[in-house]
Amino acid sequence: MADYVPQTDADFNVWQFNLIEILSLNATAMGVPADVITSLKASQARWTDAYDKTSNKHKTALPPM
């Protein structure tokens, strides 16, 4: 079976955003309960925060001495 989850963090970041956006907009039609969407969005927020911190060197760099 093929793996549809992208391998790089940057590609995964775009993919997960699109997936949750599509699920959110079509939850009723796809039969996805609201509490699942809420949980996914909470997980997405944690991912986004961690991804932003690790991908932006200016946020994670130590201040000059």
PDB file of N, CA, C and O in Angstrom:
ATOM      1  N   MET A   1       0.842  -1.185   0.000  1.00  0.00           N
ATOM      2  CA  MET A   1       0.000   0.000   0.000  1.00  0.00           C
ATOM      3  C   MET A   1       0.885   1.246   0.000  1.00  0.00           C
ATOM      4  O   MET A   1       1.876   1.319   0.727  1.00  0.00           O
ATOM      5  N   ALA A   2       0.522   2.194  -0.803  1.00  0.00           N
ATOM      6  CA  ALA A   2       1.285   3.438  -0.916  1.00  0.00           C
ATOM      7  C   ALA A   2       1.119   4.289   0.336  1.00  0.00           C
ATOM      8  O   ALA A   2       0.073   4.259   0.985  1.00  0.00           O
ATOM      9  N   ASP A   3       2.147   5.039   0.666  1.00  0.00           N
ATOM     10  CA  ASP A   3       2.108   5.957   1.803  1.00  0.00           C
ATOM     11  C   ASP A   3       1.831   7.361   1.258  1.00  0.00           C
ATOM     12  O   ASP A   3       2.642   7.915   0.517  1.00  0.00           O
ATOM     13  N   TYR A   4       0.691   7.925   1.626  1.00  0.00           N
ATOM     14  CA  TYR A   4       0.297   9.232   1.096  1.00  0.00           C
ATOM     15  C   TYR A   4       0.738  10.400   1.971  1.00  0.00           C
ATOM     16  O   TYR A   4       0.532  11.560   1.613  1.00  0.00           O
ATOM     17  N   VAL A   5       1.338  10.100   3.107  1.00  0.00           N
ATOM     18  CA  VAL A   5       1.804  11.165   3.987  1.00  0.00           C
ATOM     19  C   VAL A   5       3.184  11.596   3.506  1.00  0.00           C
ATOM     20  O   VAL A   5       4.086  10.765   3.405  1.00  0.00           O
ATOM     21  N   PRO A   6       3.363  12.883   3.208  1.00  0.00           N
ATOM     22  CA  PRO A   6       4.662  13.373   2.721  1.00  0.00           C
ATOM     23  C   PRO A   6       5.785  13.105   3.723  1.00  0.00           C
ATOM     24  O   PRO A   6       5.561  13.045   4.932  1.00  0.00           O
ATOM     25  N   GLN A   7       6.979  12.949   3.197  1.00  0.00           N
ATOM     26  CA  GLN A   7       8.142  12.600   4.012  1.00  0.00           C
ATOM     27  C   GLN A   7       8.823  13.794   4.674  1.00  0.00           C
ATOM     28  O   GLN A   7       9.363  13.657   5.771  1.00  0.00           O
ATOM     29  N   THR A   8       8.810  14.952   4.038  1.00  0.00           N
ATOM     30  CA  THR A   8       9.497  16.104   4.632  1.00  0.00           C
ATOM     31  C   THR A   8       8.523  16.909   5.490  1.00  0.00           C
ATOM     32  O   THR A   8       7.315  16.893   5.256  1.00  0.00           O
ATOM     33  N   ASP A   9       9.058  17.601   6.471  1.00  0.00           N
ATOM     34  CA  ASP A   9       8.212  18.432   7.335  1.00  0.00           C
ATOM     35  C   ASP A   9       7.503  19.527   6.548  1.00  0.00           C
ATOM     36  O   ASP A   9       6.328  19.806   6.786  1.00  0.00           O
ATOM     37  N   ALA A  10       8.205  20.137   5.626  1.00  0.00           N
ATOM     38  CA  ALA A  10       7.602  21.222   4.841  1.00  0.00           C
ATOM     39  C   ALA A  10       6.435  20.705   4.002  1.00  0.00           C
ATOM     40  O   ALA A  10       5.377  21.332   3.948  1.00  0.00           O
ATOM     41  N   ASP A  11       6.631  19.564   3.351  1.00  0.00           N
ATOM     42  CA  ASP A  11       5.554  18.985   2.548  1.00  0.00           C
ATOM     43  C   ASP A  11       4.401  18.512   3.436  1.00  0.00           C
ATOM     44  O   ASP A  11       3.232  18.684   3.090  1.00  0.00           O
ATOM     45  N   PHE A  12       4.737  17.917   4.578  1.00  0.00           N
ATOM     46  CA  PHE A  12       3.700  17.480   5.503  1.00  0.00           C
ATOM     47  C   PHE A  12       2.888  18.665   6.008  1.00  0.00           C
ATOM     48  O   PHE A  12       1.667  18.575   6.137  1.00  0.00           O
ATOM     49  N   ASN A  13       3.556  19.766   6.290  1.00  0.00           N
ATOM     50  CA  ASN A  13       2.868  20.950   6.789  1.00  0.00           C
ATOM     51  C   ASN A  13       1.785  21.418   5.819  1.00  0.00           C
ATOM     52  O   ASN A  13       0.664  21.710   6.233  1.00  0.00           O
ATOM     53  N   VAL A  14       2.111  21.489   4.555  1.00  0.00           N
ATOM     54  CA  VAL A  14       1.145  21.892   3.531  1.00  0.00           C
ATOM     55  C   VAL A  14       0.039  20.844   3.410  1.00  0.00           C
ATOM     56  O   VAL A  14      -1.142  21.184   3.343  1.00  0.00           O
ATOM     57  N   TRP A  15       0.426  19.583   3.383  1.00  0.00           N
ATOM     58  CA  TRP A  15      -0.528  18.482   3.213  1.00  0.00           C
ATOM     59  C   TRP A  15      -1.544  18.437   4.351  1.00  0.00           C
ATOM     60  O   TRP A  15      -2.746  18.333   4.110  1.00  0.00           O
ATOM     61  N   GLN A  16      -1.058  18.515   5.594  1.00  0.00           N
ATOM     62  CA  GLN A  16      -1.980  18.415   6.726  1.00  0.00           C
ATOM     63  C   GLN A  16      -2.919  19.612   6.777  1.00  0.00           C
ATOM     64  O   GLN A  16      -4.083  19.469   7.151  1.00  0.00           O
ATOM     65  N   PHE A  17      -2.429  20.789   6.406  1.00  0.00           N
ATOM     66  CA  PHE A  17      -3.294  21.965   6.374  1.00  0.00           C
ATOM     67  C   PHE A  17      -4.426  21.763   5.373  1.00  0.00           C
ATOM     68  O   PHE A  17      -5.593  22.013   5.676  1.00  0.00           O
ATOM     69  N   ASN A  18      -4.064  21.304   4.172  1.00  0.00           N
ATOM     70  CA  ASN A  18      -5.074  21.069   3.139  1.00  0.00           C
ATOM     71  C   ASN A  18      -6.059  19.980   3.545  1.00  0.00           C
ATOM     72  O   ASN A  18      -7.263  20.125   3.338  1.00  0.00           O
ATOM     73  N   LEU A  19      -5.563  18.902   4.116  1.00  0.00           N
ATOM     74  CA  LEU A  19      -6.430  17.797   4.539  1.00  0.00           C
ATOM     75  C   LEU A  19      -7.453  18.264   5.567  1.00  0.00           C
ATOM     76  O   LEU A  19      -8.643  17.986   5.420  1.00  0.00           O
ATOM     77  N   ILE A  20      -7.014  18.961   6.593  1.00  0.00           N
ATOM     78  CA  ILE A  20      -7.930  19.403   7.645  1.00  0.00           C
ATOM     79  C   ILE A  20      -8.892  20.458   7.114  1.00  0.00           C
ATOM     80  O   ILE A  20     -10.049  20.500   7.533  1.00  0.00           O
ATOM     81  N   GLU A  21      -8.440  21.300   6.210  1.00  0.00           N
ATOM     82  CA  GLU A  21      -9.325  22.294   5.596  1.00  0.00           C
ATOM     83  C   GLU A  21     -10.444  21.609   4.809  1.00  0.00           C
ATOM     84  O   GLU A  21     -11.613  21.974   4.935  1.00  0.00           O
ATOM     85  N   ILE A  22     -10.082  20.619   4.000  1.00  0.00           N
ATOM     86  CA  ILE A  22     -11.081  19.889   3.211  1.00  0.00           C
ATOM     87  C   ILE A  22     -12.038  19.135   4.125  1.00  0.00           C
ATOM     88  O   ILE A  22     -13.251  19.160   3.911  1.00  0.00           O
ATOM     89  N   LEU A  23     -11.501  18.465   5.144  1.00  0.00           N
ATOM     90  CA  LEU A  23     -12.364  17.752   6.089  1.00  0.00           C
ATOM     91  C   LEU A  23     -13.305  18.710   6.815  1.00  0.00           C
ATOM     92  O   LEU A  23     -14.484  18.406   6.998  1.00  0.00           O
ATOM     93  N   SER A  24     -12.797  19.844   7.221  1.00  0.00           N
ATOM     94  CA  SER A  24     -13.618  20.817   7.941  1.00  0.00           C
ATOM     95  C   SER A  24     -14.772  21.322   7.088  1.00  0.00           C
ATOM     96  O   SER A  24     -15.904  21.440   7.556  1.00  0.00           O
ATOM     97  N   LEU A  25     -14.468  21.617   5.837  1.00  0.00           N
ATOM     98  CA  LEU A  25     -15.490  22.162   4.939  1.00  0.00           C
ATOM     99  C   LEU A  25     -16.520  21.113   4.518  1.00  0.00           C
ATOM    100  O   LEU A  25     -17.640  21.459   4.143  1.00  0.00           O
ATOM    101  N   ASN A  26     -16.150  19.844   4.577  1.00  0.00           N
ATOM    102  CA  ASN A  26     -17.009  18.774   4.090  1.00  0.00           C
ATOM    103  C   ASN A  26     -17.334  17.734   5.158  1.00  0.00           C
ATOM    104  O   ASN A  26     -17.713  16.609   4.832  1.00  0.00           O
ATOM    105  N   ALA A  27     -17.190  18.097   6.419  1.00  0.00           N
ATOM    106  CA  ALA A  27     -17.355  17.137   7.508  1.00  0.00           C
ATOM    107  C   ALA A  27     -18.714  16.440   7.478  1.00  0.00           C
ATOM    108  O   ALA A  27     -18.780  15.217   7.607  1.00  0.00           O
ATOM    109  N   THR A  28     -19.767  17.177   7.314  1.00  0.00           N
ATOM    110  CA  THR A  28     -21.103  16.592   7.313  1.00  0.00           C
ATOM    111  C   THR A  28     -21.263  15.605   6.163  1.00  0.00           C
ATOM    112  O   THR A  28     -21.720  14.480   6.362  1.00  0.00           O
ATOM    113  N   ALA A  29     -20.891  16.023   4.979  1.00  0.00           N
ATOM    114  CA  ALA A  29     -21.019  15.161   3.800  1.00  0.00           C
ATOM    115  C   ALA A  29     -20.150  13.909   3.908  1.00  0.00           C
ATOM    116  O   ALA A  29     -20.508  12.852   3.389  1.00  0.00           O
ATOM    117  N   MET A  30     -19.003  14.036   4.585  1.00  0.00           N
ATOM    118  CA  MET A  30     -18.088  12.906   4.717  1.00  0.00           C
ATOM    119  C   MET A  30     -18.372  12.076   5.971  1.00  0.00           C
ATOM    120  O   MET A  30     -17.749  11.036   6.185  1.00  0.00           O
ATOM    121  N   GLY A  31     -19.304  12.534   6.788  1.00  0.00           N
ATOM    122  CA  GLY A  31     -19.653  11.799   8.000  1.00  0.00           C
ATOM    123  C   GLY A  31     -18.623  11.900   9.112  1.00  0.00           C
ATOM    124  O   GLY A  31     -18.504  10.994   9.936  1.00  0.00           O
ATOM    125  N   VAL A  32     -17.881  12.995   9.139  1.00  0.00           N
ATOM    126  CA  VAL A  32     -16.864  13.206  10.177  1.00  0.00           C
ATOM    127  C   VAL A  32     -17.500  14.002  11.312  1.00  0.00           C
ATOM    128  O   VAL A  32     -17.938  15.132  11.096  1.00  0.00           O
ATOM    129  N   PRO A  33     -17.559  13.432  12.520  1.00  0.00           N
ATOM    130  CA  PRO A  33     -18.177  14.136  13.642  1.00  0.00           C
ATOM    131  C   PRO A  33     -17.437  15.426  14.014  1.00  0.00           C
ATOM    132  O   PRO A  33     -16.227  15.542  13.819  1.00  0.00           O
ATOM    133  N   ALA A  34     -18.173  16.370  14.540  1.00  0.00           N
ATOM    134  CA  ALA A  34     -17.609  17.672  14.915  1.00  0.00           C
ATOM    135  C   ALA A  34     -16.489  17.529  15.942  1.00  0.00           C
ATOM    136  O   ALA A  34     -15.507  18.268  15.886  1.00  0.00           O
ATOM    137  N   ASP A  35     -16.624  16.583  16.883  1.00  0.00           N
ATOM    138  CA  ASP A  35     -15.581  16.433  17.902  1.00  0.00           C
ATOM    139  C   ASP A  35     -14.268  15.928  17.294  1.00  0.00           C
ATOM    140  O   ASP A  35     -13.192  16.221  17.817  1.00  0.00           O
ATOM    141  N   VAL A  36     -14.350  15.182  16.207  1.00  0.00           N
ATOM    142  CA  VAL A  36     -13.136  14.732  15.521  1.00  0.00           C
ATOM    143  C   VAL A  36     -12.453  15.918  14.848  1.00  0.00           C
ATOM    144  O   VAL A  36     -11.230  16.047  14.901  1.00  0.00           O
ATOM    145  N   ILE A  37     -13.237  16.775  14.222  1.00  0.00           N
ATOM    146  CA  ILE A  37     -12.675  17.979  13.590  1.00  0.00           C
ATOM    147  C   ILE A  37     -12.010  18.856  14.650  1.00  0.00           C
ATOM    148  O   ILE A  37     -10.913  19.373  14.433  1.00  0.00           O
ATOM    149  N   THR A  38     -12.668  19.022  15.784  1.00  0.00           N
ATOM    150  CA  THR A  38     -12.102  19.814  16.879  1.00  0.00           C
ATOM    151  C   THR A  38     -10.775  19.230  17.346  1.00  0.00           C
ATOM    152  O   THR A  38      -9.812  19.965  17.566  1.00  0.00           O
ATOM    153  N   SER A  39     -10.724  17.918  17.496  1.00  0.00           N
ATOM    154  CA  SER A  39      -9.495  17.253  17.925  1.00  0.00           C
ATOM    155  C   SER A  39      -8.385  17.409  16.886  1.00  0.00           C
ATOM    156  O   SER A  39      -7.231  17.658  17.236  1.00  0.00           O
ATOM    157  N   LEU A  40      -8.738  17.261  15.616  1.00  0.00           N
ATOM    158  CA  LEU A  40      -7.752  17.437  14.551  1.00  0.00           C
ATOM    159  C   LEU A  40      -7.192  18.852  14.532  1.00  0.00           C
ATOM    160  O   LEU A  40      -5.989  19.049  14.359  1.00  0.00           O
ATOM    161  N   LYS A  41      -8.064  19.834  14.711  1.00  0.00           N
ATOM    162  CA  LYS A  41      -7.610  21.226  14.717  1.00  0.00           C
ATOM    163  C   LYS A  41      -6.705  21.526  15.914  1.00  0.00           C
ATOM    164  O   LYS A  41      -5.772  22.321  15.802  1.00  0.00           O
ATOM    165  N   ALA A  42      -6.978  20.896  17.052  1.00  0.00           N
ATOM    166  CA  ALA A  42      -6.111  21.069  18.229  1.00  0.00           C
ATOM    167  C   ALA A  42      -4.734  20.461  17.951  1.00  0.00           C
ATOM    168  O   ALA A  42      -3.708  21.052  18.286  1.00  0.00           O
ATOM    169  N   SER A  43      -4.724  19.286  17.344  1.00  0.00           N
ATOM    170  CA  SER A  43      -3.448  18.655  16.980  1.00  0.00           C
ATOM    171  C   SER A  43      -2.708  19.486  15.944  1.00  0.00           C
ATOM    172  O   SER A  43      -1.486  19.618  15.997  1.00  0.00           O
ATOM    173  N   GLN A  44      -3.453  20.040  15.009  1.00  0.00           N
ATOM    174  CA  GLN A  44      -2.859  20.890  13.981  1.00  0.00           C
ATOM    175  C   GLN A  44      -2.214  22.128  14.614  1.00  0.00           C
ATOM    176  O   GLN A  44      -1.133  22.545  14.199  1.00  0.00           O
ATOM    177  N   ALA A  45      -2.866  22.705  15.601  1.00  0.00           N
ATOM    178  CA  ALA A  45      -2.318  23.890  16.270  1.00  0.00           C
ATOM    179  C   ALA A  45      -1.000  23.553  16.964  1.00  0.00           C
ATOM    180  O   ALA A  45      -0.053  24.338  16.911  1.00  0.00           O
ATOM    181  N   ARG A  46      -0.936  22.383  17.618  1.00  0.00           N
ATOM    182  CA  ARG A  46       0.314  21.968  18.266  1.00  0.00           C
ATOM    183  C   ARG A  46       1.411  21.749  17.225  1.00  0.00           C
ATOM    184  O   ARG A  46       2.551  22.172  17.415  1.00  0.00           O
ATOM    185  N   TRP A  47       1.053  21.081  16.121  1.00  0.00           N
ATOM    186  CA  TRP A  47       2.029  20.861  15.048  1.00  0.00           C
ATOM    187  C   TRP A  47       2.526  22.191  14.503  1.00  0.00           C
ATOM    188  O   TRP A  47       3.733  22.398  14.374  1.00  0.00           O
ATOM    189  N   THR A  48       1.609  23.088  14.183  1.00  0.00           N
ATOM    190  CA  THR A  48       1.961  24.368  13.578  1.00  0.00           C
ATOM    191  C   THR A  48       2.893  25.166  14.483  1.00  0.00           C
ATOM    192  O   THR A  48       3.860  25.766  14.014  1.00  0.00           O
ATOM    193  N   ASP A  49       2.599  25.169  15.779  1.00  0.00           N
ATOM    194  CA  ASP A  49       3.447  25.884  16.727  1.00  0.00           C
ATOM    195  C   ASP A  49       4.858  25.301  16.738  1.00  0.00           C
ATOM    196  O   ASP A  49       5.840  26.039  16.673  1.00  0.00           O
ATOM    197  N   ALA A  50       4.953  23.990  16.821  1.00  0.00           N
ATOM    198  CA  ALA A  50       6.269  23.337  16.846  1.00  0.00           C
ATOM    199  C   ALA A  50       6.994  23.515  15.515  1.00  0.00           C
ATOM    200  O   ALA A  50       8.199  23.769  15.494  1.00  0.00           O
ATOM    201  N   TYR A  51       6.277  23.385  14.422  1.00  0.00           N
ATOM    202  CA  TYR A  51       6.887  23.539  13.102  1.00  0.00           C
ATOM    203  C   TYR A  51       7.411  24.963  12.912  1.00  0.00           C
ATOM    204  O   TYR A  51       8.518  25.162  12.411  1.00  0.00           O
ATOM    205  N   ASP A  52       6.617  25.943  13.313  1.00  0.00           N
ATOM    206  CA  ASP A  52       7.052  27.336  13.190  1.00  0.00           C
ATOM    207  C   ASP A  52       8.324  27.597  13.996  1.00  0.00           C
ATOM    208  O   ASP A  52       9.231  28.286  13.530  1.00  0.00           O
ATOM    209  N   LYS A  53       8.382  27.047  15.197  1.00  0.00           N
ATOM    210  CA  LYS A  53       9.556  27.258  16.043  1.00  0.00           C
ATOM    211  C   LYS A  53      10.809  26.619  15.462  1.00  0.00           C
ATOM    212  O   LYS A  53      11.899  27.183  15.562  1.00  0.00           O
ATOM    213  N   THR A  54      10.662  25.448  14.857  1.00  0.00           N
ATOM    214  CA  THR A  54      11.847  24.760  14.335  1.00  0.00           C
ATOM    215  C   THR A  54      12.232  25.200  12.933  1.00  0.00           C
ATOM    216  O   THR A  54      13.386  25.051  12.533  1.00  0.00           O
ATOM    217  N   SER A  55      11.286  25.735  12.187  1.00  0.00           N
ATOM    218  CA  SER A  55      11.605  26.118  10.816  1.00  0.00           C
ATOM    219  C   SER A  55      12.020  27.575  10.682  1.00  0.00           C
ATOM    220  O   SER A  55      12.536  27.970   9.637  1.00  0.00           O
ATOM    221  N   ASN A  56      11.809  28.381  11.710  1.00  0.00           N
ATOM    222  CA  ASN A  56      12.188  29.785  11.672  1.00  0.00           C
ATOM    223  C   ASN A  56      13.407  29.984  12.562  1.00  0.00           C
ATOM    224  O   ASN A  56      13.289  30.077  13.784  1.00  0.00           O
ATOM    225  N   LYS A  57      14.555  30.047  11.949  1.00  0.00           N
ATOM    226  CA  LYS A  57      15.807  30.155  12.708  1.00  0.00           C
ATOM    227  C   LYS A  57      15.869  31.413  13.570  1.00  0.00           C
ATOM    228  O   LYS A  57      16.545  31.418  14.598  1.00  0.00           O
ATOM    229  N   HIS A  58      15.175  32.476  13.170  1.00  0.00           N
ATOM    230  CA  HIS A  58      15.197  33.708  13.949  1.00  0.00           C
ATOM    231  C   HIS A  58      14.470  33.542  15.277  1.00  0.00           C
ATOM    232  O   HIS A  58      14.825  34.197  16.257  1.00  0.00           O
ATOM    233  N   LYS A  59      13.475  32.691  15.328  1.00  0.00           N
ATOM    234  CA  LYS A  59      12.743  32.464  16.577  1.00  0.00           C
ATOM    235  C   LYS A  59      13.505  31.543  17.530  1.00  0.00           C
ATOM    236  O   LYS A  59      13.385  31.665  18.749  1.00  0.00           O
ATOM    237  N   THR A  60      14.289  30.622  16.966  1.00  0.00           N
ATOM    238  CA  THR A  60      14.949  29.644  17.818  1.00  0.00           C
ATOM    239  C   THR A  60      16.403  29.981  18.130  1.00  0.00           C
ATOM    240  O   THR A  60      17.007  29.372  19.012  1.00  0.00           O
ATOM    241  N   ALA A  61      16.962  30.942  17.416  1.00  0.00           N
ATOM    242  CA  ALA A  61      18.367  31.289  17.625  1.00  0.00           C
ATOM    243  C   ALA A  61      18.549  31.978  18.978  1.00  0.00           C
ATOM    244  O   ALA A  61      17.677  32.711  19.444  1.00  0.00           O
ATOM    245  N   LEU A  62      19.677  31.728  19.579  1.00  0.00           N
ATOM    246  CA  LEU A  62      20.008  32.402  20.829  1.00  0.00           C
ATOM    247  C   LEU A  62      20.344  33.864  20.544  1.00  0.00           C
ATOM    248  O   LEU A  62      20.896  34.175  19.489  1.00  0.00           O
ATOM    249  N   PRO A  63      20.022  34.754  21.461  1.00  0.00           N
ATOM    250  CA  PRO A  63      20.366  36.165  21.251  1.00  0.00           C
ATOM    251  C   PRO A  63      21.875  36.348  21.245  1.00  0.00           C
ATOM    252  O   PRO A  63      22.594  35.588  21.894  1.00  0.00           O
ATOM    253  N   PRO A  64      22.355  37.337  20.526  1.00  0.00           N
ATOM    254  CA  PRO A  64      23.820  37.563  20.488  1.00  0.00           C
ATOM    255  C   PRO A  64      24.333  37.959  21.854  1.00  0.00           C
ATOM    256  O   PRO A  64      23.620  38.566  22.652  1.00  0.00           O
ATOM    257  N   MET A  65      25.572  37.611  22.110  1.00  0.00           N
ATOM    258  CA  MET A  65      26.197  37.916  23.409  1.00  0.00           C
ATOM    259  C   MET A  65      27.052  39.136  23.300  1.00  0.00           C
ATOM    260  O   MET A  65      27.662  39.553  24.285  1.00  0.00           O
TER     261      MET A  65
END
